[in-house]
């Protein structure tokens, strides 16, 4: 690759950086003012691209294209305002993680709304009128429209800078970012401020999608694809920092562009395809930055919260009646193969639910008692599944040794990743776990000789007596119940009390001699091992593994299960995983728009049961109607 070629690729990177910045800028504004990690932000970009395609094809010509860019941004801004008023405004006093679940539900609804309006096919828009040609730069033809995109990013940054620094609205944004409780105390209409900021952020994302019309097709997978990159840019730059987001967008886009430009090279006598690094480049950059600078390149430590949430009630061992009820439930589940002899699919669904329960319980172990938020727990699930699959298909080992290797692989992954993660907190911790999970996914996706690449591994079947639906179900039941009992025993051990002390008051815990970082690290390892065991069950239940089991979508599913059941209850992940898996299976068989139906159900639960299903049941049990006088 020549120097001219690298510089040419750098120009391509700048065009992509503008789009990344506009999406990340909106995400950063929303988080800075409302403290919400908006998973639906990528949906606004996706809808902006679809809307621009509709304007360009329906009206056509200069007005349809250029007018459509502006109209799309305004339409998505209005949609963002409506969503903030109808959904998020009701949840500002709810725990932050339940706000996260609500945005995930909105993402599901918007994705199926796009499917209903525009259909499942990718839609490619027309070329930009007036910018259809190319200019010669460094002896190569460079699209004129990409030069326009390169200019858009700095213009948007300048506009946002003037808005934030020179207007009253901007002063309110900066004040809310520093101390939103004080802003409310001074009489500022917080509801109106939050709506305006959310609409501005949605409009930026919609415009970012619209300007991509000549460069990429509108597709239903764009929402999740872009939200990961936007989160990375926001966190690398520093949450709430617009200049940081711009710098991070350029850094990440340039690294990816240069990897494509370098292509295949010889390194220590081996051919290395550097272009494959683009799948994980941004996550490697984020991991390195967060390890060195925990608050991003230009970020600052988050402002203290003056009004913390209500204190959690202490966890208590189950009473004798509850233990008896649990035994009855386990006995009933053990009888399912007999009761469902004429309904074999019930055993398949039951196995899926049991695997989901163990996976959700392992995530809850670090999110609830330890207070560590993870967006990348699927990494350990995937490591366990692949360890078992490789042991069977590549090493020729039996089912027993393969099952043993799964928690070892998950635990070792947590040893490495957890050592870095437990030194961070809040959204930075969550995003570092996401970075490590994406690195694992990239390895599984590209190491074809070992993992089978995108096709995965096949032929991972259980041995006798577990080689039937009933046998696999009973194995899953035994392993899941055993795993739950072990996790519960740890929670009520001295280690578990130290873990919760580090969650509730790290300074006091350190003062009495508890090494909080080490305790949380060990908790990460135990959770990783349990998730790895769930991954082994998945591999033998399905007979195959693929990289999707370590993807962002799998991690988000785990989060939804934990939050749906209730993070403050040990039974929460059991109930949440059961409800989520059953709902996803049932709704998907009833309608093609199962995501919207599932998202709607999740929204209803979040709005009316902000503590999750178990939290709602606990509140209902404490409710005492007033007696008439």
N, C-alpha and C positions, 0 to 999 in steps of 0.2 A: 504494500500500500504506500503510495507516494504522499508527500506532505500536502500537495494540492488536493489529493483525494480526501485526506483527513479533514482539511479545512472545509471542503465541500460538504462532508458529512456533518461537520459542526454547524453549518448553516441549516441543514435539515433539523438538527437538534434544537436550534433556536425557535424554529416554527412550532415544534411540538411543545417547547417550554412555555410558549404563550398560552396555549390551551390548558396545560397543567396548572399554570399560575392562576388563571381565572377561576378554575374549579376550586383550587386550594384556598384562594383568597376568601371566597364565600364561606367555605367550611371553617376557616380560621375566625372570621367575623362572628359566625354563629356560636362557636365554642367560647370565644372571648367574652361575649355579652351574656349568653344564656347558660353556658356551661354544659350544653348538650352535644354529645358526640352523635352527629346526624348520619346514620347509615343510609338514609334515603337521599342524600345529596347527589349521589351519582345518578339517581333516577331523574333528577331535574335536567342534568346534561343530556341524558338519553331522550327525554321528552322534547328538549329544545331542538335536538337534531331531527326528530320525527316531525315536529311542528314546522321547522324550516323546509323540510322536504314537501310537506303539504302545501305551504304557501308557494314554493317555487314551481311545483307541478300544476297547481290549480290556477294560479294567476299567470305565471310565466314571465319571461323577459326580465328587464332590469328591475321593475317594481316588484315582481314576484320574488326575485332572489334577494336583492339588497333590502327592500322593504320587509321581506320575510325574516331577515336576520333580526331586525329591530322588533317586529311584531312578535316573534317567537320569544325573545327575551322578556318582553312585557307580559305576554301570556303566562309564561312560567313564573314570573314574579308574582302575578296575581294568584296563581295556583299555590305558591309557597305561602302567601298571606292567608289564604283560606285554610290550608293545612295547619298553620300555626294557631289560628283562631279556634278551629274545631277540635284539634287533637292536643297539640303541645301545650297550649295555654292552661289546660286542665291538669297538667302534670308537672308544673314547675316546682311544686312542693313535694313531689314524689321522689323517692330515691333515684339517683342518677342512672342506675342500671335499668330501672323500669322505664325511664325516658328512652334509653337505648333500645329496649325491646319494642317500644311504641314506634320508633323510626324504622325498625326492621319490619314491623307489620305494615307500615306505610309503603315501604319498598315493595313488599309482596303485592299489595293492592295496585300500585302504580304499574308494576310490570305486567300484570294481567289486563289492566286497562289499556296499555299500549298494544297488547296482543289482540284485544277485542276490536280496537279501532283500526290498527294498521296491518294486522295479520302476522303470521310467523316468518314470512320471507324477509330477507335483507333488502333494504331499499337504498339504491344509489342515486344521489341527486345530480343535478346538472352542473356544468362548469360555471364559474363566476363570470357574468357578463362584464366585459372590459378588461378582465384579467385571465384570459384563456391561454395566453401565450407564455413564452419563457424568455429569459435573458441569459446571456453568456457570462458566466462567472468562473474564473480559473479554468477556462477552456471547456467548460461543461454547461449544459443547458439546465437552468434552475427555474422552476415554475414561478411566474409572476405572483400568483396567489399566495405562495409561501412567503414571499417578501412582504406582502400585506400582513400576513399573520405575525411575522417577526416584529412588525411595527406596532401591532395591536397591543401586545403585552405591555411594553413600556408606557403606552398611552393610557391603558387601563390603570396601571400602577400610579401614574401621575394623577389621574382623576381621583382615585381612591385616596391618595395622599392629601390632595387639596380638600376633598370632602371631610376627611378625618381631622385635619389640622386647622382648616379655615372656616368651618361652618359650625353652627350651634348643634346640629345633629351629630357631627363628628365629635364635638366635645362631650356630648352625652355618651357616645359609643366608647370613647376613651375612659370616661368616668365609670361607666358600667363594667368595663373590662377590669379596672383597678379595684372597684368596691361597689358592687351593684346594690348592696344593702343600704349603703349611705346615699346612693342616688335615690332610692325609694324614700328614704327618710327625709330628703330635701323636697319631696313633693312632685318629683318627676313621674309622669304617667308611664310606668314600667311596661304595662301591657301594650301600649301603642309603640313604645320604643322597640320592644322585642319583635312585634309584628313587622315593623319597618325594616329592621335588620334582617329578619328571616326572608322577607320579600326581596331585599337587595341581594342577599346571598343566592337565593334561588334564581333571580334574574341573571346574575353573573354566570351561574352554572348553565342556565338555558342558553345564554349567548355563546358560551364556550362550546356547547354542543352544536349550535346553529352554524358557527363559522367553520365547523368541520365538514359541512355538507359536501363540498367538492372533493374532499380528501378521503373520506371513509363512509361506508354504508351505515345506515341506521339499523341497529340490531338489538334484539331483546337482551343480549348478554352484556351490553355496554354498561349497565348500571353497576354491577358488581366489579367489572373490570376496571372502571375508572375510579370507583370509590377507594380501592386499595391504593392506587397511585396517588390520589388526592390526600389520603391520610398520611402517606409517607412524606409527601412534600410539606404538608402542614407541620408535621412533627419534626422533621429535619430542620426546617426553618425556624421553628419555635412557635408553639401555639399562641395565636393572637398577634403574631408579628407579620405584617404585610410585606415589608422588605425581606424578611427572612424567607417567606414563602416564594418570593420572586427569585431570590438567590438559590434556594433549594431546587426550584423547578428547572433553572438553567443547569445546575450541577448534575441533576439526575438525567435530564434529557440529553445533555452532552455526553455523559458516560455511556448511555445506551446507544446513541448515534455513533460514537467512536468504536464501540464494540462491533457494530455492524460493519463499519468501515474497515476495521482491522481484519475481520474474517478469520480465515484459518492460518495458523502460524506453526512453526516448528519450535518446540520447547523441550530442552533436554532430550532431544532425539525423538520426541513424540509429536504427532500432529494434534494440535489443539484448536478446536473451533470456538473462537472467542465470541462469535455472534450469539451462541447459545446462552451466554452470560446475561443477555438482555432480559431473560425471563425472571431473573432474580437480582439484577443489578441494584435496583432501587432499595430492595430490602437489605442487601449487604451494606449499602451506604447508610441506611437508617440505623442498622445495628452498630456500625462503627461509630457513628456520630453520637448515639445515645450512650454508648459505653464511655466515650471521652467527654462529651458535654451533655449531661442528663436532661437539660431543658432545650436542646436544639441549638442551632448555630447562633441565632439572635434572640432566643427566647429568654424568659425570666422565670424564677420560681413562682408558682401560682399564688394568687393573693389568698390570705386566710379567710375562711368562711366565718362570719359573725354569728350566723344562725344555723348551727349544726342540726342534723336530723335527730329524731327521737332516739334515745338510747335503746339498744336491743335488750330484750329480756334474756337472762342467762339460760343457756341450754341445760336441760335437766334429763337424767336417765329416764327411760320409759317406765311407766308404772306397770304393776302386775297385770291389770286388765289389758293394757296396750300390748304387752308381750304375749298374752294369751291370744289376743286378736291377730297379732302378726303370725303366730304359729298356725292359726286356723287358715289365714290367707295362703301361707306357704304350702300347707297340706292341700288346700283346694287347687293351687297351681300345679302341684305334683300329680293331681288326678286328671288334669286337662287332657293328656293323651288318651285316656279312657273315655272321658266325656265327649271329646271331639273326634271320635273314631270316624264319623261320617263327614267330618269337615276338616280335611287335612290342612287347608289354608290357615285355620286358626292356630295351628302349631307353628307355621312359618311366621305369622304376625306376632305370636307370643314370643318366639325366639328373638325377633327384631326388637321387641319392646324390652326384653331382658338385657340385651346388649346395650341398648340405649340407656337403660337405668344405670348400669355399671359405669358407662362413660360419663353420664351426667353426674353421678355421685362422686366420681374422681375429680371432676371440675369443681363441684360444690365444695369439696374438701379444702381447696385452696381459696375459693372465693368467699365462702361463708365463715368457717372458723378461723381461717388465716387472713382473710381480708385482702387477698391478692387477686386482682382482676386480670384475666387471661383471655386474649382474643385468638390464641393460637394453640389451643389444647388438642386440636386434631393431629398435631405433629406426633404426639406420643401414641395416639390411637393408630396412626399410620405406621409408625416404627414397629409397634407390636405386631400388627397385621403382616407387614412385610417380613419381619423376622421369622414368623411362623411359616409363611409361604416359601421363603428362601430355604429354610431348614428342610422342608418337605420336598420341594421341587429341584433344588440345586444340590443339597447336601445329602439327600436320601435318608434323613432322619425320620423317626416315627412321630406319631402325634404327641406323645408325652413329652419328649425333649423339645419339640417345637413349641408346645404350650409353655414350657418352662422358659424358653428363650424370649418369649414375648414381653413379660414384665421386666426382664433384664434389659432388653433393648429400650423399652420405654423409660425405665429408670435411669439408664445411662444417658439417654438424651436429655432428661431432666437434670441430671448432674451437671452437664455442660451448660445448657441454656439457663438453668435456674441460678447458677452462680452469678451470672450477669443480671438476670431479671430482678432478683430480690433486692438489689441495691437501688432500684427505682420504685416509684409509686404512681398511683393514679393512671392517667391516660398514657403517660410515657412508659410505664410498666406494661400496660396492655398492648401498646404498639410494638414494643420490643419483642413480646411473645409472638405477635403476628409476624414480625420480620423473621424470626427463627423458624416459625412454621412454614413460611413461604420458601425458605432455604431448603427445608426438608422436602417440601413438595417438588421443588425444582430438581433436586437430586433424584427423587423417585421417578420423575418424568423423563429425565435425560440419560440416566445410567442404564442404557438398554441391555447391556451384557448381563447385568445382575438383576435389575428390577423389571425388565421387559419393556421399559419405556412407557409410552402412552397406552400400550395394550395391556400392561400389567402382567400378572402371572396367573396361570390356570392350573387346575388339577389339584387343588388343596382340599382334598376330601377327608372327612374324619374316618378314623379306623373303627372297627367293631369294638364294642357294641353301640357306638355312637353314629353309625353310618345310616341311620334312618331318621325321618323327621322327628319321631318321638325321642329317639336317642339323643339327637342334637339339642332338642328342646330341654330335656332333663339335664344334659350337661351344662347348658347355659343357665338353667335355674340353679343348679348346685354351685357353679362358679360365681354367679352374681350374688346369691345369698351369702356365700362365704366371703366374697369381697366386701359386701356391705357391712357384715358383722366385724370384719377386721378394721375397716375405716371407722366404724362407730366406736370400737374399743380404743382406738388411738385417740379419738376426740375426747373421751372421758378418762384418759390416762394423764399422768403429770405432764407429758409432752403436749397433749392437747390443751391443757390449761395454760401452759406457757405460750402456746401458739395463739390462743385467744387473748392472752394478756398483751402480746406484741401487736395484735390487731387493735385492741381497744385503747391502749396507751403505751406507745413504744418508749417514750421517755421514762415513764415510771417503771416499765418492765426492765429497761436497761439499768435503771438505778438500783434495782434489787438483785442485779446480777444475771439477768436472762440475756443471752446473746440472741437478739431478735433476728438478725440476719441469718445466723446459722440455723435457728429453729425454722424460719421460713424456707430456707434452702432444703432442709430435710423434708418439709411438708411438700415442696415441689417434687422431690424425688418420689415420695410415696404416691402422690397423685399421678405422676407420670407412669409409674409401674402399674397402677390400677387401670389407667387408660390403655396401656399396652396389652394388658390381659383382656380387656374388652375387644381390642383389635384382633387378638388371636381368635376369640369366639366368632367374630365377624368373618374372618378368613375361612374358618372351617364350616361355618353355616352357609356361606355363599359359594364356596369352592373356588374362589378367585379373589384377587385384589387388584386395584388400579389406583393411580395417583389421586383420584378424586376424594379418596377417604382421608387425605391429609390436606384438603383444600380449605380455603377461607369459608366456603359454604358449610362444610362440616363443623368447623369451629363455631360459626354463628348458630347452627342448629343446637349445639351443646349449650351455648349461652341462652338461647330461647327456652330450652328445657328447664334449666336451673331457675331462670327468672319466672317462668310460667308457674312452676310449682311453689316458689317462694324461697328466697335465699336465706331467710332467718329460721328455717325449720330443717331438721335433718331428714324429714320425710319429704321435703320439697322436691328434691331431684327425682325421687321415685315417682311421685304423683305427676310432676311436670313432664318427665320423659314418657311416662305411660300415656298421658293426655296428648302430648305433641305427636308422638309416633302414631297413635291410633287415629287422631284427627287427620294427619297428613295422608295416611293410607286410605281412610274412609272417604275423605273429600276428593282425593285424586281419582278415585274410582267412580265418583258420582258426576264430576264435571271437569271439563277441560280447563276451567278457570279456578282450579283448586287453590292456587296461590292467593288469589283475592279473597276467597272464602276463608282460608286459614288466617290470612292477615286480618280480616274483619273480626274473626273470633278472638284473635290475640288482642286486638284493639279494645274489644268489649271487656275482656278480662282485665287488661291494664287500666282502663278508665274506671271500672267499677270495683276491681279488686287490686289496688295498687301494691298490695303486699303479696301478690300471687294467690294461687288457689288455697294453699295452706294458711297464708296470712288472712285471707277472707274468712276461712272456716274458723280460725282462732278469734277473729273479731266478732263473728256471729255467735260463738259460744259465750263471749263476754257480754253480749248485748242483753240488757235487762229492760223490758218495757216499763214505762212509768205507770204506777198505779193511779187510778182515778181517785180523787179525793171525795 
